[in-house]
Amino acid sequence: MTSNQPDAAEVSRLIADSGVIGIVRTDSATHAVELARQLWDAGVRAVEVALTTPGGLEAISELATAVPDGAVLGAGTVLDAASARLAVLAGARLLVTPTIVEGVIEVGRRYAVATVIGTATPTEMLHAQTLGADFVKVFPASQWAPTTLSDVLAALPQLRCVPTGGIAAQDAAEWIRAGAVAVGLGSGLTRGADPAIQVATLLDSLRSARA
């Protein structure tokens, strides 16, 4: 591992500090590279490129050549260990899944890459974290509410939750106040010509939620 490649602990701290993972899911590798760079420039420190994007691995490989200082590049919608390994070799330092995939957790641990593992119930959340996930992705968050997450965390305060899926930027702070470590946001940030305004508003609201 080179000095400009953060390990899982460093990536986890960055995500916890920033409170958001930006999600890029689009129709081409070229557009994915453009959106990821826009999110980094706007102040989103952790950005994942979904592997459902055509040429997603190629986009990760290109982005990995110039990750800004203090930023993290990840791969999203990672469905198996083989895809996880290819993403790591392309330069991803964060692996995000929609469901529990033990092989992805194993790859993350082998390469010291952080994992955000998809879960839908408290049982799955606890299971994923017990397997070694750095964070549990509450997915889809549109099927939950911040108050529900707060109730779960009252019983399972050790969970490091990242609600994702259907969260509007203006609602993100409510999830942080409910106990989420961070939120995952995609179209709510990337919609429009330039995400800078949406990102600035989001980051201000997250800071206020933690004050």
FITILO-417319 format. One record per residue: chain; residue in three letters; x, y, z of N, C-alpha, C, O in turn. Coordinates in steps of 0.02 Angstrom, whole numbers, plus 50000, padded with zeros to 5 digits. Example, Ala and Ser with C-alpha at 12.3 -4.5 7.8 and 13.67 -1.06 7.14 Angstrom:
(r A, ala, (50660, 49716, 50390), (50615, 49775, 50390), (50660, 49835, 50390), (50712, 49834, 50423))
(r A, ser, (50642, 49888, 50354), (50684, 49947, 50357), (50645, 50002, 50394), (50670, 50057, 50402))
This chain:
(r A, met, (50042, 49940, 50000), (50000, 50000, 50000), (50044, 50062, 50000), (50089, 50068, 50041))
(r A, thr, (50030, 50108, 49954), (50069, 50169, 49951), (50040, 50220, 49998), (49984, 50213, 50023))
(r A, ser, (50079, 50273, 50009), (50059, 50322, 50059), (49996, 50360, 50040), (49962, 50387, 50084))
(r A, asn, (49979, 50362, 49975), (49920, 50398, 49955), (49859, 50353, 49951), (49807, 50373, 49925))
(r A, gln, (49865, 50291, 49976), (49808, 50245, 49978), (49789, 50234, 50051), (49822, 50196, 50086))
(r A, pro, (49735, 50265, 50074), (49716, 50257, 50144), (49691, 50187, 50158), (49661, 50155, 50114))
(r A, asp, (49704, 50162, 50218), (49679, 50097, 50237), (49607, 50102, 50262), (49578, 50156, 50264))
(r A, ala, (49579, 50044, 50281), (49508, 50042, 50300), (49493, 50088, 50359), (49442, 50122, 50360))
(r A, ala, (49539, 50090, 50407), (49527, 50132, 50466), (49526, 50206, 50447), (49485, 50244, 50471))
(r A, glu, (49572, 50225, 50404), (49575, 50295, 50382), (49513, 50314, 50343), (49485, 50368, 50352))
(r A, val, (49491, 50270, 50298), (49431, 50283, 50259), (49370, 50287, 50305), (49327, 50330, 50295))
(r A, ser, (49366, 50243, 50353), (49310, 50245, 50400), (49307, 50310, 50438), (49254, 50338, 50448))
(r A, arg, (49366, 50334, 50460), (49367, 50398, 50495), (49345, 50455, 50450), (49307, 50499, 50471))
(r A, leu, (49367, 50454, 50388), (49348, 50506, 50341), (49272, 50507, 50330), (49242, 50561, 50330))
(r A, ile, (49243, 50449, 50320), (49170, 50445, 50310), (49133, 50469, 50372), (49085, 50507, 50367))
(r A, ala, (49155, 50447, 50430), (49122, 50468, 50492), (49129, 50543, 50502), (49082, 50576, 50526))
(r A, asp, (49186, 50572, 50485), (49197, 50644, 50493), (49155, 50684, 50445), (49127, 50736, 50463))
(r A, ser, (49150, 50661, 50383), (49116, 50700, 50331), (49041, 50690, 50332), (49003, 50737, 50318))
(r A, gly, (49018, 50630, 50349), (48946, 50617, 50356), (48909, 50601, 50292), (48848, 50596, 50293))
(r A, val, (48945, 50593, 50236), (48910, 50579, 50173), (48954, 50539, 50126), (49015, 50549, 50123))
(r A, ile, (48922, 50494, 50090), (48954, 50460, 50033), (48915, 50479, 49971), (48855, 50467, 49967))
(r A, gly, (48949, 50509, 49924), (48917, 50528, 49861), (48916, 50468, 49813), (48966, 50433, 49806))
(r A, ile, (48859, 50456, 49782), (48850, 50398, 49738), (48843, 50421, 49666), (48801, 50463, 49649))
(r A, val, (48886, 50393, 49623), (48883, 50408, 49551), (48858, 50346, 49515), (48890, 50294, 49516))
(r A, arg, (48801, 50353, 49484), (48771, 50298, 49445), (48744, 50330, 49381), (48695, 50368, 49383))
(r A, thr, (48776, 50316, 49326), (48757, 50352, 49265), (48764, 50307, 49204), (48771, 50246, 49210))
(r A, asp, (48762, 50337, 49144), (48757, 50297, 49083), (48822, 50285, 49047), (48823, 50251, 48995))
(r A, ser, (48878, 50310, 49073), (48942, 50300, 49039), (48999, 50313, 49087), (48992, 50348, 49137))
(r A, ala, (49056, 50283, 49071), (49116, 50295, 49112), (49137, 50368, 49110), (49157, 50396, 49161))
(r A, thr, (49132, 50398, 49051), (49152, 50468, 49044), (49111, 50513, 49089), (49138, 50557, 49122))
(r A, his, (49045, 50502, 49090), (49002, 50543, 49132), (49015, 50529, 49206), (49012, 50575, 49247))
(r A, ala, (49029, 50466, 49222), (49044, 50449, 49292), (49106, 50485, 49317), (49107, 50510, 49373))
(r A, val, (49157, 50487, 49276), (49219, 50523, 49294), (49204, 50597, 49306), (49228, 50627, 49354))
(r A, glu, (49165, 50625, 49262), (49148, 50696, 49267), (49109, 50711, 49332), (49125, 50758, 49368))
(r A, leu, (49059, 50669, 49346), (49018, 50681, 49406), (49058, 50670, 49470), (49052, 50708, 49518))
(r A, ala, (49100, 50619, 49471), (49141, 50606, 49530), (49187, 50665, 49544), (49193, 50686, 49602))
(r A, arg, (49218, 50691, 49494), (49262, 50748, 49503), (49224, 50809, 49526), (49249, 50849, 49566))
(r A, gln, (49163, 50818, 49501), (49122, 50875, 49523), (49105, 50868, 49597), (49107, 50917, 49634))
(r A, leu, (49089, 50808, 49618), (49072, 50798, 49689), (49133, 50810, 49733), (49127, 50843, 49785))
(r A, trp, (49190, 50785, 49714), (49251, 50799, 49752), (49264, 50874, 49756), (49278, 50901, 49809))
(r A, asp, (49259, 50907, 49698), (49272, 50980, 49696), (49223, 51018, 49740), (49240, 51070, 49769))
(r A, ala, (49161, 50992, 49745), (49110, 51026, 49784), (49117, 51015, 49860), (49087, 51050, 49900))
(r A, gly, (49159, 50966, 49878), (49170, 50954, 49949), (49149, 50887, 49976), (49156, 50874, 50036))
(r A, val, (49122, 50843, 49933), (49105, 50775, 49954), (49170, 50735, 49953), (49200, 50725, 49900))
(r A, arg, (49191, 50712, 50011), (49257, 50680, 50016), (49258, 50607, 49995), (49308, 50583, 49969))
(r A, ala, (49203, 50571, 50006), (49198, 50501, 49987), (49148, 50493, 49930), (49090, 50513, 49936))
(r A, val, (49171, 50466, 49875), (49129, 50457, 49815), (49136, 50386, 49791), (49191, 50359, 49783))
(r A, glu, (49079, 50354, 49778), (49078, 50287, 49750), (49050, 50288, 49679), (49003, 50325, 49665))
(r A, val, (49080, 50248, 49635), (49054, 50239, 49568), (49019, 50171, 49565), (49051, 50119, 49577))
(r A, ala, (48955, 50171, 49551), (48918, 50108, 49549), (48941, 50065, 49490), (48950, 50090, 49435))
(r A, leu, (48951, 50000, 49503), (48974, 49956, 49450), (48919, 49940, 49400), (48932, 49907, 49349))
(r A, thr, (48858, 49962, 49413), (48805, 49957, 49362), (48815, 50009, 49307), (48783, 50005, 49254))
(r A, thr, (48858, 50057, 49318), (48876, 50106, 49266), (48915, 50071, 49212), (48965, 50038, 49227))
(r A, pro, (48895, 50076, 49148), (48936, 50045, 49095), (49008, 50072, 49098), (49019, 50132, 49098))
(r A, gly, (49056, 50026, 49100), (49126, 50047, 49105), (49143, 50073, 49174), (49189, 50112, 49182))
(r A, gly, (49106, 50050, 49225), (49118, 50075, 49293), (49189, 50062, 49318), (49219, 50106, 49349))
(r A, leu, (49216, 50004, 49304), (49285, 49989, 49326), (49335, 50034, 49290), (49384, 50056, 49320))
(r A, glu, (49322, 50047, 49226), (49367, 50093, 49189), (49364, 50163, 49219), (49415, 50197, 49223))
(r A, ala, (49304, 50184, 49239), (49298, 50250, 49271), (49337, 50252, 49336), (49371, 50302, 49350))
(r A, ile, (49332, 50200, 49376), (49369, 50197, 49439), (49444, 50199, 49425), (49481, 50235, 49460))
(r A, ser, (49466, 50162, 49376), (49537, 50161, 49359), (49562, 50230, 49339), (49617, 50250, 49359))
(r A, glu, (49522, 50266, 49300), (49543, 50334, 49280), (49542, 50382, 49339), (49589, 50421, 49347))
(r A, leu, (49490, 50379, 49380), (49486, 50423, 49437), (49541, 50410, 49488), (49565, 50456, 49521))
(r A, ala, (49563, 50347, 49493), (49613, 50328, 49542), (49681, 50360, 49528), (49723, 50363, 49572))
(r A, thr, (49691, 50384, 49468), (49755, 50415, 49451), (49762, 50485, 49481), (49817, 50513, 49484))
(r A, ala, (49706, 50513, 49504), (49709, 50582, 49530), (49655, 50593, 49582), (49612, 50637, 49575))
(r A, val, (49657, 50554, 49636), (49611, 50564, 49692), (49636, 50624, 49733), (49695, 50624, 49753))
(r A, pro, (49595, 50673, 49745), (49618, 50732, 49784), (49641, 50712, 49854), (49618, 50662, 49882))
(r A, asp, (49685, 50752, 49882), (49707, 50741, 49951), (49647, 50742, 49997), (49604, 50786, 49992))
(r A, gly, (49644, 50694, 50043), (49589, 50692, 50090), (49524, 50666, 50062), (49472, 50673, 50094))
(r A, ala, (49526, 50637, 50003), (49466, 50609, 49972), (49473, 50534, 49964), (49528, 50506, 49970))
(r A, val, (49417, 50501, 49952), (49415, 50429, 49945), (49374, 50410, 49883), (49322, 50440, 49869))
(r A, leu, (49398, 50360, 49848), (49363, 50333, 49790), (49338, 50263, 49806), (49376, 50221, 49831))
(r A, gly, (49275, 50250, 49793), (49246, 50185, 49807), (49210, 50156, 49747), (49198, 50189, 49697))
(r A, ala, (49192, 50092, 49755), (49151, 50057, 49706), (49085, 50038, 49739), (49085, 50013, 49795))
(r A, gly, (49031, 50050, 49704), (48965, 50034, 49731), (48932, 49978, 49692), (48954, 49959, 49638))
(r A, thr, (48877, 49951, 49721), (48840, 49895, 49692), (48889, 49838, 49676), (48888, 49810, 49621))
(r A, val, (48930, 49822, 49724), (48977, 49766, 49717), (48941, 49703, 49739), (48919, 49698, 49797))
(r A, leu, (48934, 49655, 49694), (48891, 49597, 49706), (48927, 49533, 49723), (48896, 49485, 49745))
(r A, asp, (48993, 49531, 49714), (49029, 49469, 49728), (49102, 49484, 49741), (49126, 49540, 49729))
(r A, ala, (49138, 49433, 49765), (49208, 49442, 49782), (49251, 49458, 49721), (49298, 49498, 49726))
(r A, ala, (49235, 49428, 49664), (49274, 49441, 49604), (49270, 49514, 49583), (49321, 49545, 49567))
(r A, ser, (49209, 49542, 49584), (49201, 49612, 49568), (49236, 49657, 49619), (49264, 49709, 49601))
(r A, ala, (49233, 49637, 49682), (49266, 49675, 49734), (49341, 49678, 49722), (49372, 49732, 49727))
(r A, arg, (49371, 49622, 49706), (49443, 49620, 49694), (49462, 49663, 49633), (49511, 49699, 49635))
(r A, leu, (49422, 49658, 49580), (49436, 49698, 49521), (49431, 49773, 49537), (49470, 49813, 49512))
(r A, ala, (49382, 49791, 49578), (49375, 49861, 49597), (49435, 49885, 49637), (49459, 49941, 49627))
(r A, val, (49459, 49843, 49684), (49517, 49862, 49723), (49578, 49869, 49678), (49617, 49917, 49686))
(r A, leu, (49587, 49823, 49632), (49644, 49827, 49587), (49640, 49888, 49542), (49691, 49915, 49519))
(r A, ala, (49578, 49911, 49528), (49569, 49972, 49488), (49583, 50035, 49527), (49593, 50089, 49498))
(r A, gly, (49584, 50029, 49595), (49599, 50087, 49635), (49548, 50105, 49688), (49557, 50155, 49724))
(r A, ala, (49494, 50066, 49695), (49444, 50082, 49745), (49471, 50067, 49815), (49504, 50017, 49826))
(r A, arg, (49456, 50112, 49862), (49474, 50101, 49933), (49413, 50094, 49977), (49417, 50097, 50038))
(r A, leu, (49355, 50085, 49945), (49291, 50077, 49979), (49248, 50032, 49936), (49243, 50042, 49876))
(r A, leu, (49218, 49982, 49968), (49174, 49935, 49933), (49105, 49939, 49964), (49097, 49931, 50025))
(r A, val, (49054, 49951, 49922), (48985, 49960, 49946), (48941, 49909, 49911), (48943, 49901, 49850))
(r A, thr, (48900, 49874, 49950), (48855, 49823, 49923), (48782, 49841, 49938), (48769, 49879, 49985))
(r A, pro, (48735, 49814, 49899), (48664, 49823, 49915), (48638, 49770, 49964), (48585, 49780, 49994))
(r A, thr, (48674, 49715, 49970), (48653, 49659, 50013), (48714, 49632, 50050), (48771, 49654, 50037))
(r A, ile, (48703, 49585, 50095), (48759, 49554, 50130), (48795, 49506, 50083), (48766, 49457, 50060))
(r A, val, (48858, 49520, 50070), (48900, 49477, 50028), (48964, 49464, 50067), (49008, 49506, 50071))
(r A, glu, (48968, 49405, 50097), (49025, 49390, 50140), (49091, 49394, 50102), (49142, 49416, 50130))
(r A, gly, (49091, 49374, 50039), (49152, 49377, 50000), (49179, 49447, 49992), (49240, 49457, 49989))
(r A, val, (49135, 49496, 49988), (49157, 49566, 49982), (49190, 49588, 50047), (49241, 49623, 50046))
(r A, ile, (49161, 49569, 50103), (49192, 49585, 50168), (49261, 49554, 50172), (49308, 49586, 50196))
(r A, glu, (49267, 49492, 50151), (49332, 49458, 50152), (49384, 49494, 50109), (49441, 49501, 50130))
(r A, val, (49364, 49515, 50049), (49410, 49552, 50005), (49430, 49617, 50039), (49489, 49636, 50037))
(r A, gly, (49382, 49651, 50068), (49398, 49713, 50103), (49449, 49703, 50158), (49496, 49742, 50164))
(r A, arg, (49441, 49651, 50196), (49488, 49638, 50251), (49557, 49618, 50223), (49608, 49638, 50251))
(r A, arg, (49557, 49580, 50170), (49621, 49557, 50142), (49662, 49616, 50115), (49723, 49617, 50123))
(r A, tyr, (49628, 49664, 50085), (49663, 49720, 50054), (49661, 49784, 50095), (49681, 49837, 50071))
(r A, ala, (49636, 49780, 50157), (49630, 49838, 50201), (49589, 49894, 50169), (49606, 49953, 50173))
(r A, val, (49533, 49873, 50138), (49487, 49919, 50105), (49422, 49920, 50145), (49397, 49868, 50165))
(r A, ala, (49395, 49979, 50157), (49334, 49985, 50197), (49273, 49957, 50160), (49270, 49959, 50099))
(r A, thr, (49225, 49932, 50199), (49164, 49904, 50170), (49102, 49935, 50201), (49099, 49948, 50262))
(r A, val, (49052, 49947, 50158), (48986, 49970, 50180), (48937, 49918, 50152), (48925, 49916, 50092))
(r A, ile, (48910, 49876, 50196), (48874, 49817, 50175), (48799, 49826, 50182), (48774, 49846, 50236))
(r A, gly, (48762, 49812, 50128), (48691, 49825, 50126), (48650, 49779, 50171), (48662, 49718, 50172))
(r A, thr, (48603, 49808, 50206), (48559, 49771, 50252), (48489, 49802, 50250), (48480, 49860, 50233))
(r A, ala, (48439, 49761, 50270), (48370, 49786, 50269), (48335, 49778, 50336), (48281, 49806, 50345))
(r A, thr, (48365, 49741, 50382), (48333, 49729, 50446), (48385, 49734, 50502), (48445, 49730, 50488))
(r A, pro, (48363, 49743, 50564), (48411, 49743, 50619), (48452, 49679, 50623), (48511, 49681, 50639))
(r A, thr, (48420, 49622, 50609), (48457, 49558, 50610), (48513, 49559, 50559), (48570, 49538, 50574))
(r A, glu, (48499, 49581, 50498), (48550, 49585, 50447), (48604, 49636, 50465), (48663, 49625, 50452))
(r A, met, (48584, 49691, 50495), (48632, 49742, 50514), (48683, 49715, 50563), (48744, 49724, 50555))
(r A, leu, (48658, 49681, 50614), (48703, 49653, 50665), (48746, 49598, 50634), (48806, 49593, 50650))
(r A, his, (48717, 49557, 50591), (48754, 49503, 50559), (48812, 49531, 50517), (48868, 49507, 50520))
(r A, ala, (48797, 49583, 50477), (48849, 49612, 50434), (48906, 49640, 50474), (48964, 49631, 50457))
(r A, gln, (48890, 49675, 50528), (48943, 49705, 50568), (48982, 49650, 50605), (49042, 49657, 50615))
(r A, thr, (48949, 49597, 50626), (48983, 49542, 50658), (49031, 49507, 50609), (49084, 49483, 50630))
(r A, leu, (49013, 49505, 50545), (49057, 49476, 50494), (49118, 49518, 50480), (49167, 49495, 50451))
(r A, gly, (49116, 49581, 50501), (49174, 49624, 50491), (49162, 49685, 50448), (49210, 49720, 50432))
(r A, ala, (49100, 49700, 50430), (49086, 49760, 50391), (49106, 49822, 50432), (49093, 49825, 50492))
(r A, asp, (49136, 49870, 50398), (49154, 49933, 50433), (49092, 49975, 50447), (49087, 50008, 50499))
(r A, phe, (49044, 49973, 50401), (48980, 50007, 50409), (48925, 49962, 50383), (48937, 49919, 50341))
(r A, val, (48864, 49972, 50408), (48806, 49938, 50379), (48765, 49990, 50342), (48747, 50042, 50368))
(r A, lys, (48750, 49973, 50280), (48710, 50016, 50237), (48636, 49998, 50249), (48616, 49942, 50236))
(r A, val, (48598, 50045, 50273), (48526, 50034, 50284), (48492, 50048, 50217), (48486, 50105, 50196))
(r A, phe, (48470, 49993, 50184), (48448, 50000, 50114), (48386, 49957, 50101), (48383, 49899, 50121))
(r A, pro, (48337, 49987, 50067), (48333, 50058, 50049), (48307, 50099, 50107), (48259, 50080, 50140))
(r A, ala, (48338, 50155, 50118), (48317, 50198, 50174), (48246, 50225, 50164), (48214, 50245, 50212))
(r A, ser, (48222, 50225, 50102), (48154, 50249, 50089), (48102, 50205, 50124), (48045, 50226, 50133))
(r A, gln, (48121, 50144, 50143), (48075, 50100, 50179), (48080, 50108, 50254), (48044, 50076, 50292))
(r A, trp, (48125, 50152, 50275), (48135, 50166, 50346), (48115, 50239, 50361), (48091, 50275, 50317))
(r A, ala, (48124, 50258, 50423), (48117, 50328, 50444), (48172, 50341, 50495), (48194, 50294, 50529))
(r A, pro, (48194, 50403, 50502), (48244, 50417, 50553), (48225, 50394, 50623), (48268, 50371, 50660))
(r A, thr, (48161, 50400, 50640), (48140, 50378, 50707), (48148, 50302, 50715), (48163, 50278, 50769))
(r A, thr, (48137, 50265, 50661), (48146, 50192, 50663), (48219, 50175, 50676), (48235, 50132, 50716))
(r A, leu, (48263, 50210, 50640), (48335, 50198, 50650), (48354, 50214, 50722), (48393, 50178, 50752))
(r A, ser, (48328, 50268, 50748), (48343, 50287, 50817), (48322, 50233, 50866), (48357, 50219, 50914))
(r A, asp, (48263, 50202, 50854), (48239, 50148, 50896), (48286, 50088, 50893), (48301, 50057, 50943))
(r A, val, (48309, 50071, 50832), (48354, 50014, 50824), (48420, 50027, 50861), (48446, 49983, 50894))
(r A, leu, (48446, 50088, 50854), (48510, 50105, 50886), (48504, 50108, 50962), (48555, 50102, 50997))
(r A, ala, (48445, 50119, 50987), (48436, 50117, 51060), (48451, 50047, 51086), (48477, 50039, 51142))
(r A, ala, (48433, 49996, 51046), (48446, 49927, 51067), (48514, 49902, 51043), (48544, 49858, 51075))
(r A, leu, (48538, 49929, 50986), (48601, 49906, 50957), (48646, 49966, 50943), (48659, 49983, 50885))
(r A, pro, (48669, 49998, 50995), (48707, 50061, 50986), (48774, 50051, 50952), (48805, 50100, 50931))
(r A, gln, (48798, 49990, 50947), (48863, 49978, 50916), (48861, 49981, 50840), (48913, 49984, 50808))
(r A, leu, (48801, 49982, 50811), (48796, 49982, 50738), (48819, 50049, 50709), (48802, 50102, 50734))
(r A, arg, (48857, 50045, 50655), (48881, 50104, 50619), (48843, 50108, 50553), (48862, 50077, 50503))
(r A, cys, (48789, 50146, 50554), (48740, 50144, 50500), (48749, 50200, 50449), (48764, 50257, 50465))
(r A, val, (48739, 50181, 50385), (48741, 50229, 50330), (48676, 50219, 50290), (48676, 50181, 50242))
(r A, pro, (48622, 50254, 50307), (48560, 50249, 50269), (48572, 50273, 50197), (48604, 50324, 50185))
(r A, thr, (48544, 50236, 50149), (48555, 50250, 50078), (48494, 50228, 50039), (48463, 50177, 50054))
(r A, gly, (48477, 50268, 49989), (48423, 50248, 49944), (48359, 50287, 49958), (48322, 50272, 50005))
(r A, gly, (48346, 50337, 49916), (48285, 50376, 49923), (48288, 50432, 49973), (48237, 50460, 49992))
(r A, ile, (48349, 50450, 49995), (48356, 50506, 50042), (48366, 50571, 50003), (48410, 50576, 49961))
(r A, ala, (48324, 50620, 50017), (48332, 50686, 49988), (48384, 50725, 50027), (48390, 50717, 50088))
(r A, ala, (48422, 50766, 49993), (48476, 50803, 50026), (48450, 50843, 50086), (48484, 50849, 50137))
(r A, gln, (48389, 50870, 50079), (48362, 50912, 50133), (48342, 50871, 50194), (48330, 50899, 50248))
(r A, asp, (48337, 50805, 50187), (48318, 50762, 50243), (48378, 50727, 50275), (48370, 50693, 50326))
(r A, ala, (48437, 50736, 50247), (48496, 50699, 50271), (48511, 50712, 50344), (48530, 50667, 50381))
(r A, ala, (48504, 50774, 50365), (48521, 50792, 50434), (48478, 50755, 50484), (48502, 50740, 50539))
(r A, glu, (48416, 50740, 50467), (48373, 50702, 50512), (48401, 50633, 50526), (48395, 50608, 50582))
(r A, trp, (48431, 50602, 50476), (48461, 50536, 50486), (48523, 50541, 50531), (48535, 50497, 50572))
(r A, ile, (48561, 50594, 50524), (48620, 50603, 50567), (48597, 50614, 50639), (48626, 50586, 50685))
(r A, arg, (48546, 50655, 50649), (48520, 50666, 50716), (48492, 50602, 50746), (48492, 50593, 50807))
(r A, ala, (48469, 50556, 50704), (48442, 50493, 50728), (48496, 50444, 50748), (48482, 50392, 50778))
(r A, gly, (48559, 50459, 50730), (48614, 50416, 50750), (48654, 50386, 50694), (48702, 50350, 50706))
(r A, ala, (48636, 50401, 50631), (48675, 50376, 50574), (48745, 50406, 50576), (48754, 50465, 50593))
(r A, val, (48794, 50367, 50557), (48863, 50392, 50551), (48870, 50436, 50490), (48904, 50487, 50491))
(r A, ala, (48836, 50416, 50436), (48839, 50453, 50373), (48777, 50434, 50333), (48739, 50390, 50353))
(r A, val, (48767, 50468, 50277), (48712, 50450, 50231), (48742, 50441, 50162), (48794, 50471, 50145))
(r A, gly, (48710, 50400, 50122), (48729, 50392, 50052), (48680, 50428, 50007), (48619, 50417, 50011))
(r A, leu, (48705, 50472, 49965), (48662, 50512, 49922), (48687, 50509, 49850), (48746, 50515, 49837))
(r A, gly, (48640, 50498, 49803), (48657, 50495, 49733), (48626, 50551, 49693), (48654, 50606, 49688))
(r A, ser, (48568, 50537, 49663), (48537, 50586, 49618), (48520, 50651, 49653), (48516, 50703, 49620))
(r A, gly, (48510, 50649, 49719), (48495, 50711, 49755), (48553, 50761, 49752), (48543, 50820, 49763))
(r A, leu, (48613, 50735, 49738), (48672, 50779, 49732), (48693, 50790, 49660), (48718, 50844, 49643))
(r A, thr, (48684, 50739, 49618), (48711, 50743, 49550), (48662, 50770, 49499), (48680, 50782, 49442))
(r A, arg, (48600, 50778, 49519), (48551, 50806, 49473), (48567, 50879, 49458), (48580, 50918, 49504))
(r A, gly, (48566, 50898, 49394), (48581, 50967, 49376), (48651, 50973, 49347), (48690, 50925, 49346))
(r A, ala, (48667, 51033, 49324), (48731, 51044, 49289), (48791, 51043, 49336), (48845, 51020, 49317))
(r A, asp, (48781, 51068, 49397), (48837, 51073, 49444), (48811, 51060, 49514), (48766, 51095, 49537))
(r A, pro, (48839, 51011, 49550), (48813, 50994, 49616), (48837, 51040, 49672), (48819, 51029, 49730))
(r A, ala, (48876, 51091, 49657), (48908, 51130, 49709), (48858, 51160, 49759), (48869, 51158, 49819))
(r A, ile, (48802, 51187, 49734), (48754, 51219, 49778), (48721, 51167, 49823), (48714, 51178, 49883))
(r A, gln, (48699, 51110, 49793), (48668, 51058, 49833), (48715, 51032, 49886), (48696, 51020, 49944))
(r A, val, (48778, 51022, 49867), (48827, 50995, 49915), (48839, 51045, 49971), (48842, 51024, 50029))
(r A, ala, (48847, 51108, 49956), (48859, 51158, 50008), (48802, 51160, 50058), (48813, 51163, 50119))
(r A, thr, (48740, 51157, 50033), (48682, 51157, 50077), (48681, 51094, 50120), (48668, 51097, 50180))
(r A, leu, (48697, 51037, 50089), (48699, 50974, 50126), (48751, 50975, 50181), (48735, 50957, 50238))
(r A, leu, (48811, 50996, 50166), (48865, 50995, 50216), (48850, 51042, 50273), (48866, 51027, 50330))
(r A, asp, (48819, 51099, 50259), (48799, 51145, 50312), (48748, 51113, 50358), (48751, 51120, 50419))
(r A, ser, (48700, 51077, 50329), (48648, 51046, 50370), (48677, 50989, 50412), (48655, 50978, 50469))
(r A, leu, (48725, 50952, 50385), (48756, 50898, 50423), (48797, 50925, 50482), (48796, 50897, 50536))
(r A, arg, (48832, 50980, 50470), (48869, 51011, 50524), (48822, 51035, 50579), (48836, 51027, 50639))
(r A, ser, (48765, 51064, 50560), (48717, 51087, 50610), (48688, 51029, 50649), (48675, 51034, 50709))
(r A, ala, (48676, 50972, 50615), (48647, 50914, 50648), (48694, 50886, 50701), (48671, 50856, 50750))
(r A, arg, (48759, 50896, 50692), (48808, 50869, 50739), (48828, 50919, 50792), (48865, 50902, 50839))
(r A, ala, (48805, 50980, 50786), (48826, 51033, 50833), (48796, 51020, 50902), (48808, 51059, 50948))
